[in-house]
Amino acid sequence: MAAVPAPLPARCFAEAAGTFLLVFLGCGAVHVAILTGALAGLWQVAVVWGVAIMAAVFIIGGVSGGHINPAVTVSLAVWGRFAWRDVAFYVAAQLAGAFAAAAVLFLLFGGFLKEKEEAKHVVRGQPGSEITAMCYGEYFPDPGRLAGGTEAYKKEDHDRLNALVSEPAAFAAETLGTSILALVVFAVTDPRNTAAPAGRLAPVFIGLTVSALIAVVAPLTQACFNPARDFGPRLFAALAGWGAVALPGQRGTGTFTVYLIAPVAGAVLGGGFYRCLVQPFLPAPQEERKATHEVVVDDAGPRAGDGTDHARAPSGAKSG
């Protein structure tokens, strides 16, 4: 008998709590790396994001499915694994959790943020303060290199850095990265996929996938893959003094195309790739194969099972 899903308020609370944990640990690692230098190297930050996803999904996945990502929620709805009527509630909960985590990080690291801005001779809310705003929202390319060292921020250095990654390139990176993430989510949570790890290990493989993607994509876009992770903290930063530097940002439409549209489009494409090009070639579930060959007796006499595919994918999935 199928398990009865938790009430929608409970599932939304779980999504908010899971996204809070994801952003607190993940963006917390970014704070530590940028403001203190204690995390040396991209992989160290990437691993923290991966562990954050594992922890969040292991804690709340049994209640809500552990989406913690609007792009994944939309993709699951598009491909019939989640109810459209619940999408807006999940997305609102995810944004709320991300916003709350950013507020907590701001309270904890306020002194370090001020110290970094003074050391680099930038004023919060003015051009150049991206070097601290990047602890919340994301920028392309990653301005982390401008935050290092002891020399003052120089606009010409930032202009040269910005010229390395165009908006179309950043959009492509986020679309591809999120499509790979969604592809893994659909694969490791599909009970028909006999090559997938046992269900309880799915969050581990999803977290490791995110770590690997961050290691490749972060220098280009800071590796978002999650509109709640970007927009929630970005909105907080805009209200906390960074203003237009945070929202809409200094790259025009890029904030919205790269960090909102691209992850959703990528997740839908990744889910579609799995559903249309992988899942149809998987072996049918054992119970379905048995049903195909069973003999059914009714008033008209015996007849063979019609072999119709009545299997349905689970409505929830775990993600980063």
C-alpha positions in Angstrom: 0.0 0.0 0.0 1.4 3.4 -0.9 2.4 5.6 1.9 0.2 8.6 2.7 2.1 11.8 2.0 2.5 14.3 4.8 0.2 17.3 4.9 1.3 20.2 2.6 2.2 22.6 5.5 4.5 19.9 7.0 6.1 19.3 3.6 6.6 23.1 3.1 8.1 23.5 6.5 10.5 20.6 5.7 11.5 22.2 2.4 12.2 25.5 4.2 14.2 23.8 6.9 16.2 21.7 4.3 16.9 24.8 2.2 18.0 26.7 5.3 20.5 24.0 6.1 21.7 23.9 2.5 22.3 27.6 2.3 23.6 28.0 5.8 26.4 25.4 5.3 27.0 26.1 1.6 27.0 29.9 1.7 28.7 29.7 5.1 31.6 27.9 3.4 31.7 30.8 0.9 31.8 33.3 3.7 34.7 31.4 5.4 36.6 31.1 2.1 36.2 34.8 1.0 36.4 36.5 4.4 38.9 34.4 6.3 40.8 32.3 3.8 40.4 29.3 6.0 39.0 27.1 3.2 41.9 27.0 0.7 40.8 25.8 -2.7 37.6 25.4 -4.6 37.2 21.7 -3.8 37.0 22.4 -0.1 34.0 24.7 -0.7 32.5 22.3 -3.2 32.6 19.4 -0.7 30.8 21.5 1.9 28.0 22.1 -0.6 27.8 18.4 -1.3 27.7 17.5 2.4 25.0 20.2 2.9 22.8 18.5 0.3 23.3 15.1 1.8 22.5 16.3 5.3 19.4 18.3 4.2 17.9 15.4 2.2 18.6 12.8 4.8 16.9 15.0 7.4 13.8 16.1 5.5 13.6 14.0 2.4 11.2 11.5 4.0 8.7 14.3 4.7 8.8 16.4 1.5 10.9 14.5 -1.0 13.9 16.8 -0.3 13.7 19.0 -3.4 15.3 22.0 -1.8 15.6 23.5 -5.2 12.8 25.2 -7.3 14.4 24.1 -10.5 14.1 20.4 -9.4 10.5 21.0 -8.2 9.5 22.4 -11.5 11.2 19.7 -13.5 9.5 17.0 -11.4 6.2 18.6 -12.1 6.8 19.0 -15.8 7.6 15.3 -16.1 4.7 14.0 -14.0 6.5 13.2 -10.7 5.1 16.1 -8.6 1.8 17.8 -8.4 1.6 21.2 -10.1 -0.8 22.5 -7.4 2.0 22.2 -4.8 4.8 23.8 -6.9 4.2 27.4 -5.8 4.1 26.4 -2.1 7.3 24.5 -2.3 9.1 27.3 -4.1 7.9 29.9 -1.6 9.1 27.6 1.3 12.5 27.1 -0.4 13.0 30.9 -0.9 12.0 31.6 2.7 14.5 29.0 4.0 17.3 30.5 1.9 16.5 34.1 2.9 16.5 33.1 6.6 19.9 31.4 6.3 21.4 34.5 4.6 20.1 36.6 7.5 21.7 34.3 10.1 25.0 34.3 8.2 25.0 38.1 8.0 24.5 38.3 11.8 27.4 35.8 12.4 29.9 37.2 9.9 29.0 40.9 10.1 32.4 41.9 11.5 34.3 39.9 8.9 32.3 41.5 6.1 33.2 45.0 7.3 36.8 44.1 7.8 37.1 42.8 4.2 35.4 45.9 2.8 37.7 48.2 4.7 40.8 46.2 3.6 39.8 46.3 0.0 38.7 50.0 0.1 35.1 49.3 -1.1 31.9 50.8 0.1 28.9 48.4 0.6 26.4 49.1 -2.1 28.9 50.7 -4.5 30.7 49.1 -7.4 33.4 46.7 -6.1 31.3 45.5 -3.1 30.5 42.4 -5.2 33.5 41.0 -3.4 31.4 40.7 -0.2 28.0 40.5 -1.9 29.2 37.3 -3.6 28.8 35.6 -0.1 25.1 35.8 -0.7 24.0 36.1 -4.4 26.2 35.0 -7.3 28.1 36.7 -10.0 29.7 35.7 -13.3 32.6 35.2 -13.5 33.4 34.4 -9.9 34.8 37.6 -8.4 36.6 35.7 -5.6 40.0 36.5 -7.0 39.4 40.2 -6.5 38.7 39.6 -2.8 42.0 37.9 -2.1 45.3 39.6 -1.2 45.9 42.9 0.6 45.8 45.3 -2.3 42.9 47.7 -2.8 40.1 46.8 -5.2 40.6 48.1 -8.7 37.8 48.6 -11.2 40.0 47.9 -14.2 40.9 44.5 -12.8 37.2 43.8 -12.4 36.5 44.9 -16.0 39.1 42.6 -17.3 37.7 39.7 -15.2 34.1 40.4 -16.4 35.3 40.2 -20.0 36.3 36.6 -19.6 32.7 35.3 -19.3 29.8 36.6 -21.4 26.1 36.3 -20.4 25.5 33.6 -23.1 28.4 31.6 -21.8 27.3 31.9 -18.2 23.7 30.9 -19.3 25.0 27.9 -21.1 27.2 26.8 -18.1 24.2 27.0 -15.7 21.9 25.3 -18.1 24.3 22.4 -18.7 25.2 22.1 -15.0 21.6 22.0 -13.8 20.6 19.5 -16.6 23.3 17.1 -15.4 22.1 17.6 -11.8 18.5 16.8 -12.8 19.6 13.9 -14.9 21.3 12.3 -11.9 18.3 13.1 -9.6 15.9 11.3 -12.0 18.3 8.4 -12.4 19.1 7.7 -8.8 15.5 8.0 -7.6 13.9 5.8 -10.3 13.0 2.4 -8.9 13.2 0.9 -12.4 16.9 1.8 -12.7 18.6 -1.3 -11.4 22.0 0.4 -11.9 21.2 3.2 -9.4 22.4 3.0 -5.8 20.1 1.8 -3.1 17.5 4.4 -2.3 19.1 5.6 1.0 22.3 6.3 -0.9 20.7 8.6 -3.5 21.4 11.8 -1.5 25.1 10.8 -1.4 25.4 10.5 -5.1 23.4 13.7 -5.7 25.7 15.6 -3.2 28.8 14.3 -4.9 27.5 15.3 -8.3 26.9 18.8 -7.1 30.5 18.9 -5.6 31.9 17.8 -9.0 29.8 20.3 -10.9 30.9 23.2 -8.6 34.5 22.2 -9.1 34.1 22.8 -12.9 31.5 25.5 -13.2 32.2 27.7 -10.1 35.0 29.8 -11.7 32.5 30.8 -14.4 29.3 31.5 -12.5 29.9 30.5 -8.9 27.8 27.4 -9.8 24.2 28.2 -8.8 22.0 25.3 -10.2 19.3 26.5 -7.7 17.2 29.6 -8.0 16.4 29.6 -4.2 20.0 29.4 -3.2 20.7 32.5 -5.3 17.6 34.7 -5.1 16.8 34.3 -1.4 20.3 35.4 -0.2 20.5 38.0 -3.0 17.3 39.6 -1.9 18.5 39.7 1.7 21.8 41.3 0.6 19.9 44.0 -1.4 17.9 44.8 1.8 21.0 44.6 4.0 23.0 47.4 2.3 24.3 46.1 -1.0 21.3 47.5 -2.9 21.6 47.4 -6.7 24.9 45.7 -6.5 23.0 42.6 -5.2 19.7 43.1 -7.1 19.6 43.4 -10.0 23.4 43.2 -10.0 26.0 44.8 -12.2 25.6 42.6 -15.3 22.2 43.8 -16.5 19.8 41.0 -17.3 22.4 38.4 -16.4 21.1 38.0 -12.8 17.8 36.8 -14.0 18.7 34.8 -17.1 21.7 33.0 -15.6 20.5 32.4 -12.1 16.7 32.0 -12.5 15.9 31.0 -16.0 18.9 28.9 -16.9 18.6 26.5 -13.8 14.9 25.9 -14.4 15.4 25.3 -18.2 18.4 23.0 -17.4 16.5 21.0 -14.9 13.6 20.5 -17.3 16.0 19.4 -20.1 17.8 17.0 -17.8 14.6 15.4 -16.6 13.4 15.2 -20.1 16.6 13.5 -21.3 16.2 10.8 -18.7 12.4 10.3 -19.2 12.6 10.3 -23.0 16.0 8.8 -23.8 16.9 6.6 -20.8 13.9 5.4 -18.9 12.0 3.8 -22.0 14.9 1.4 -22.4 15.0 0.2 -18.8 13.6 -3.2 -18.0 10.0 -3.3 -16.8 9.5 -3.7 -13.0 9.2 -7.4 -11.9 5.5 -7.0 -10.9 4.7 -5.5 -14.2 6.3 -8.4 -16.1 4.3 -10.8 -14.0 1.1 -9.0 -14.7 1.8 -9.1 -18.4 1.7 -12.9 -18.4 -0.9 -13.6 -15.9 -4.3 -15.1 -16.9 -7.4 -13.2 -16.0 -10.7 -15.0 -15.6 -14.0 -13.1 -16.0 -17.5 -13.7 -17.4 -16.2 -13.9 -20.9 -13.6 -16.6 -20.1 -9.8 -16.5 -19.7 -7.8 -13.7 -21.4 -4.2 -12.7 -21.3 -3.0 -9.6 -19.5 -2.9 -6.7 -22.0 0.6 -5.6 -21.0 -0.3 -2.0 -20.5 2.3 0.0 -18.6 0.6 1.1 -15.4 3.8 1.8 -13.5 4.1 5.4 -12.2 7.2 7.1 -11.1 7.2 8.3 -7.5 5.9 11.8 -7.0 8.9 13.1 -5.0 12.7 13.0 -5.5 15.7 14.1 -3.7 17.9 16.9 -5.0 20.5 19.6 -4.4 
